[in-house]
Amino acid sequence: MASAPRMASVSTSTQTLSEFSSDVVVGLSHPGQKELPSKYLYDEVGSALFDVICLLPEYGLSRAGMRMLERYSGEIVNRVPGPVVVAELGSGSGQQTRWVLEALARRQRVNYYPIDISGSALFRCQQELGQMDMVSIVGFERAYLDGLQEVAARRKDGERLFVLFLGSTIGNFDRPAGDQFLGEVRSILREGDALLLATDLEKPVPGLILAYDDPAGVTAAFNKNLLARINRELGGDFDLNRFEHVVRWDEAERRIEMHLRSTVWQRVTIRHAGVPFHLREGETIWTESSHKYDPREVVQMGERSGYRCAGQWFDTQWPLAQNLFFAV
């Protein structure tokens, strides 16, 4: 078998500062709860810190995903008729994806399209997967839906699109927004296309808190790096020492929330935005949510969004589900 070519990459680095700046201004101008989109946590520094988080003993999500795909990828792939092209939303370094691609490559040559807004993540994906036999890789530095539309336009007649959305990233959406996002993905797919969706399941709260507020402080550094990124890229003057990492469990919404809490009253300026912002002592900036699910709820979420569930696989050490959906 021939070795795969070096990964090509398609980038739109014009997204960039104007969109980032606009989102920061909108989020910090909220009259109530200030917030910043979690996607901006993943610049080069943030992506590297997240890789470290995945190694922490307190954070079992990534290891659960790896265990499940190592064990079940063959079974999952066998339920998806070919030929297929593979698109992954938020590929990160692609470590979990290797098992799916290896299972597919045993029956066909695979065109794999990782989609990520982080160019550094796509580079690491190239390093991880770029030499796999029978696998050709073209990365898209795009938002999820923009990249998926481009991949869908490249498919040939008779090919089925197999979309991977791993890491339980769907949990970063509020539940109604999660339904909407899955529906938007469905609008790009054709009937019979497949979606493999990972969902983090409900588990005891003390362990969840520890997973997002580890004793080593890596997650705190990951969270604060968002402010450091604003300083680097938008000319902000956030003093990171005036913020603390805070993790909360919202019982009603069944979600973990990450916040950055101002320890003093302070005025922050962002040169690229051209406007100042004020934070009261104790006021927080909400940076990420991670919703937790029960298995039946996931099936219903898929059905509401235009899919049927063809199978669920579970990890018992860290409750997590891999859910295979088909577009209907």
C-alpha positions as CSV (number, residue, x, y, z in Angstrom):
1,M,0.0,0.0,0.0
2,A,1.2,3.5,-0.8
3,S,1.9,6.0,1.8
4,A,-0.4,9.0,2.1
5,P,0.8,12.3,0.8
6,R,1.7,15.2,3.1
7,M,-1.5,16.9,4.3
8,A,-2.7,19.9,2.2
9,S,-4.4,22.7,4.1
10,V,-6.9,25.3,3.0
11,S,-6.9,28.4,5.2
12,T,-8.9,31.6,5.5
13,S,-6.7,33.7,7.8
14,T,-8.8,36.7,7.0
15,Q,-11.4,35.6,9.6
16,T,-9.4,36.6,12.1
17,L,-9.0,39.8,13.9
18,S,-12.1,41.6,12.7
19,E,-14.4,38.7,13.7
20,F,-12.5,38.0,16.9
21,S,-12.6,41.7,17.8
22,S,-16.4,41.9,17.1
23,D,-17.2,38.8,19.2
24,V,-15.1,40.2,22.1
25,V,-16.8,43.5,22.0
26,V,-20.3,42.0,21.9
27,G,-19.5,39.5,24.7
28,L,-17.9,42.0,27.0
29,S,-20.7,44.6,26.4
30,H,-23.5,42.4,27.7
31,P,-25.4,44.3,30.3
32,G,-25.8,41.2,32.4
33,Q,-23.5,38.2,32.2
34,K,-20.3,39.0,30.2
35,E,-19.2,36.1,28.1
36,L,-16.6,35.1,25.4
37,P,-17.1,32.4,22.8
38,S,-15.4,29.2,23.8
39,K,-14.0,28.6,20.3
40,Y,-11.4,31.4,21.0
41,L,-9.9,29.3,23.8
42,Y,-8.1,27.3,21.1
43,D,-5.3,29.3,19.7
44,E,-1.8,27.8,19.5
45,V,-1.2,28.2,23.2
46,G,-4.7,27.1,24.2
47,S,-4.6,24.0,22.0
48,A,-1.3,23.0,23.5
49,L,-2.6,23.5,27.0
50,F,-5.7,21.4,26.1
51,D,-3.5,18.6,25.0
52,V,-2.0,18.6,28.5
53,I,-5.5,18.7,30.1
54,C,-6.3,15.5,28.2
55,L,-3.4,13.8,30.0
56,L,-4.5,14.8,33.5
57,P,-5.8,12.0,35.8
58,E,-8.8,14.2,36.7
59,Y,-10.0,14.6,33.1
60,G,-11.1,11.3,31.7
61,L,-13.1,12.4,28.7
62,S,-10.4,12.1,26.1
63,R,-9.1,8.8,27.3
64,A,-12.7,7.5,27.3
65,G,-13.0,8.6,23.7
66,M,-9.8,6.9,22.8
67,R,-10.7,3.6,24.5
68,M,-14.1,3.5,22.8
69,L,-12.9,4.2,19.3
70,E,-10.0,1.8,19.7
71,R,-12.5,-0.9,20.7
72,Y,-15.5,-0.1,18.6
73,S,-14.3,1.7,15.4
74,G,-14.5,-1.5,13.3
75,E,-18.1,-2.2,14.5
76,I,-19.1,1.4,13.9
77,V,-17.6,1.6,10.4
78,N,-19.2,-1.7,9.4
79,R,-22.6,0.0,9.9
80,V,-21.7,2.8,7.5
81,P,-22.0,1.6,3.8
82,G,-19.3,2.8,1.5
83,P,-17.7,4.4,-0.3
84,V,-17.4,7.3,2.2
85,V,-15.5,10.5,2.5
86,V,-14.8,11.6,6.1
87,A,-15.1,15.1,7.5
88,E,-14.3,15.9,11.1
89,L,-15.6,19.0,12.9
90,G,-13.0,20.3,15.3
91,S,-10.4,17.7,14.6
92,G,-7.8,18.9,17.1
93,S,-4.7,16.7,16.9
94,G,-6.7,13.8,15.4
95,Q,-5.5,11.2,17.9
96,Q,-9.0,9.7,18.4
97,T,-9.7,9.8,14.7
98,R,-6.8,7.4,13.8
99,W,-8.9,4.4,14.9
100,V,-11.8,5.3,12.6
101,L,-9.5,6.0,9.6
102,E,-7.6,2.7,10.1
103,A,-10.9,0.8,10.2
104,L,-12.1,2.5,7.0
105,A,-8.7,2.1,5.2
106,R,-9.1,-1.7,5.5
107,R,-11.8,-1.5,2.9
108,Q,-11.1,1.6,0.8
109,R,-8.9,4.5,0.1
110,V,-10.0,7.3,2.4
111,N,-10.3,11.1,1.8
112,Y,-10.2,12.7,5.2
113,Y,-11.0,16.4,5.7
114,P,-10.3,17.8,9.2
115,I,-12.0,21.1,9.9
116,D,-10.7,23.3,12.7
117,I,-10.5,27.1,13.3
118,S,-7.0,26.5,14.8
119,G,-4.2,26.3,12.3
120,S,-1.9,24.8,14.9
121,A,-4.4,22.1,15.6
122,L,-4.5,21.2,11.9
123,F,-0.7,21.1,11.8
124,R,-0.7,18.7,14.7
125,C,-3.3,16.6,13.0
126,Q,-1.0,16.5,10.0
127,Q,1.8,15.3,12.2
128,E,-0.4,12.6,13.8
129,L,-2.1,11.2,10.7
130,G,-0.2,12.5,7.7
131,Q,1.7,9.2,7.0
132,M,-1.2,6.8,7.3
133,D,-1.5,4.3,4.4
134,M,-4.5,4.6,2.2
135,V,-5.5,8.0,3.7
136,S,-5.3,11.4,1.9
137,I,-5.8,14.5,4.1
138,V,-6.9,18.0,3.2
139,G,-7.4,20.3,6.2
140,F,-9.8,23.3,6.3
141,E,-9.0,26.2,8.6
142,R,-12.7,27.1,8.9
143,A,-15.7,27.3,11.1
144,Y,-17.5,24.0,11.3
145,L,-20.4,24.6,8.9
146,D,-18.3,26.6,6.4
147,G,-15.8,23.8,6.2
148,L,-18.4,21.1,6.0
149,Q,-20.1,22.8,3.0
150,E,-16.8,22.8,1.2
151,V,-16.3,19.2,1.9
152,A,-19.8,18.3,0.7
153,A,-19.2,20.1,-2.5
154,R,-16.1,18.0,-3.2
155,R,-17.8,14.6,-2.9
156,K,-18.3,12.5,-6.0
157,D,-21.4,10.8,-7.2
158,G,-22.2,7.7,-5.1
159,E,-20.0,8.8,-2.2
160,R,-21.5,9.0,1.3
161,L,-20.4,11.7,3.7
162,F,-19.3,10.4,7.2
163,V,-19.1,13.3,9.6
164,L,-17.2,12.9,12.9
165,F,-18.0,15.2,15.8
166,L,-15.9,13.7,18.6
167,G,-14.8,15.0,22.1
168,S,-18.4,15.8,23.2
169,T,-18.0,19.3,21.7
170,I,-21.7,19.4,21.2
171,G,-21.9,19.9,25.0
172,N,-20.5,23.4,24.5
173,F,-23.8,24.4,22.9
174,D,-26.9,25.2,25.0
175,R,-29.4,22.5,24.4
176,P,-31.6,24.5,22.0
177,A,-28.5,25.7,20.2
178,G,-27.2,22.1,20.0
179,D,-30.5,21.0,18.3
180,Q,-30.1,23.9,15.9
181,F,-26.5,23.1,15.1
182,L,-27.3,19.5,14.4
183,G,-30.1,20.6,12.2
184,E,-27.7,22.9,10.3
185,V,-25.3,20.0,9.8
186,R,-28.3,17.9,8.5
187,S,-29.1,20.6,6.0
188,I,-25.7,20.1,4.4
189,L,-26.0,16.3,4.3
190,R,-27.9,14.0,2.0
191,E,-30.2,11.2,3.1
192,G,-28.2,8.3,4.2
193,D,-25.1,10.3,5.2
194,A,-23.7,9.4,8.6
195,L,-22.7,11.4,11.8
196,L,-20.7,10.0,14.7
197,L,-21.5,12.2,17.7
198,A,-19.7,11.8,21.0
199,T,-21.7,13.0,24.1
200,D,-20.4,13.2,27.7
201,L,-22.9,11.6,30.0
202,E,-24.1,12.6,33.5
203,K,-21.8,11.6,36.4
204,P,-21.2,12.6,40.0
205,V,-20.7,16.4,40.3
206,P,-17.6,16.4,42.6
207,G,-15.6,14.5,39.9
208,L,-16.8,16.8,37.2
209,I,-15.7,19.9,39.2
210,L,-12.3,18.4,39.7
211,A,-12.0,17.6,36.0
212,Y,-12.5,21.3,35.1
213,D,-10.6,22.7,38.0
214,D,-7.6,20.4,38.4
215,P,-5.1,20.8,41.3
216,A,-2.2,21.4,38.9
217,G,-3.9,24.5,37.6
218,V,-3.6,23.6,33.9
219,T,-7.3,24.2,33.2
220,A,-7.0,27.6,34.9
221,A,-4.1,28.5,32.7
222,F,-6.1,27.3,29.6
223,N,-9.0,29.6,30.7
224,K,-6.8,32.6,31.4
225,N,-5.0,32.2,28.1
226,L,-8.1,33.5,26.4
227,L,-7.4,36.9,28.0
228,A,-3.8,36.6,27.1
229,R,-4.8,35.9,23.5
230,I,-6.9,39.1,23.5
231,N,-3.8,41.0,24.8
232,R,-1.6,39.5,22.1
233,E,-3.9,39.7,19.1
234,L,-6.2,42.7,19.9
235,G,-3.9,44.9,21.9
236,G,-5.7,44.3,25.2
237,D,-4.3,45.2,28.6
238,F,-5.9,42.4,30.8
239,D,-3.9,41.8,33.9
240,L,-4.2,38.0,34.3
241,N,-3.3,38.3,38.0
242,R,-6.5,40.1,38.6
243,F,-8.7,37.2,37.5
244,E,-9.3,33.8,38.9
245,H,-10.6,30.6,37.3
246,V,-14.0,29.5,38.6
247,V,-15.9,26.4,37.8
248,R,-19.7,26.0,38.6
249,W,-22.2,23.2,38.2
250,D,-25.7,24.4,37.0
251,E,-28.1,21.7,38.3
252,A,-31.1,22.9,36.3
253,E,-29.2,23.0,33.0
254,R,-27.0,20.0,33.8
255,R,-23.8,21.7,32.7
256,I,-20.4,22.7,33.9
257,E,-19.6,26.4,33.4
258,M,-16.1,27.9,33.3
259,H,-15.8,31.6,34.3
260,L,-13.0,34.1,34.9
261,R,-13.8,36.2,38.0
262,S,-12.4,39.7,38.4
263,T,-10.8,40.0,41.9
264,V,-11.0,43.9,41.8
265,W,-12.9,46.7,40.2
266,Q,-11.0,47.3,36.9
267,R,-11.0,49.1,33.6
268,V,-9.7,47.2,30.6
269,T,-8.9,48.6,27.2
270,I,-8.6,46.8,23.9
271,R,-6.8,48.8,21.3
272,H,-8.2,46.9,18.3
273,A,-11.8,47.3,19.6
274,G,-11.4,51.0,20.4
275,V,-13.7,50.9,23.5
276,P,-13.0,50.4,27.2
277,F,-14.7,47.8,29.4
278,H,-15.3,47.8,33.2
279,L,-15.6,44.8,35.5
280,R,-16.8,45.0,39.1
281,E,-15.1,43.1,41.9
282,G,-16.5,39.6,41.8
283,E,-18.0,40.0,38.3
284,T,-17.3,37.1,35.9
285,I,-16.7,36.5,32.2
286,W,-18.4,33.2,31.1
287,T,-16.0,31.4,28.8
288,E,-17.3,27.8,28.3
289,S,-20.2,25.5,29.0
290,S,-20.1,21.7,29.0
291,H,-23.5,20.1,29.0
292,K,-24.0,16.5,30.2
293,Y,-26.6,14.1,28.8
294,D,-28.5,10.9,29.4
295,P,-28.4,8.3,26.5
296,R,-32.1,8.6,25.6
297,E,-31.9,12.3,25.5
298,V,-29.2,12.1,22.9
299,V,-31.4,9.8,20.7
300,Q,-34.2,12.3,20.9
301,M,-31.9,15.2,20.1
302,G,-30.9,13.4,16.9
303,E,-34.5,12.7,16.0
304,R,-35.5,16.3,16.4
305,S,-32.7,17.4,14.1
306,G,-33.4,15.0,11.2
307,Y,-31.5,11.8,12.1
308,R,-32.2,8.3,13.2
309,C,-29.9,6.6,15.7
310,A,-28.3,3.4,14.4
311,G,-26.3,2.6,17.5
312,Q,-24.9,3.7,20.8
313,W,-21.7,2.6,22.4
314,F,-20.7,3.4,26.0
315,D,-17.6,3.7,28.2
316,T,-18.1,2.7,31.8
317,Q,-15.0,4.1,33.4
318,W,-15.9,7.6,32.3
319,P,-19.5,7.6,31.2
320,L,-19.4,8.7,27.6
321,A,-21.5,7.7,24.5
322,Q,-20.5,7.4,20.9
323,N,-23.8,7.8,18.9
324,L,-24.1,6.8,15.2
325,F,-26.8,8.8,13.4
326,F,-28.0,8.6,9.8
327,A,-29.6,11.5,8.0
328,V,-33.3,10.8,7.1
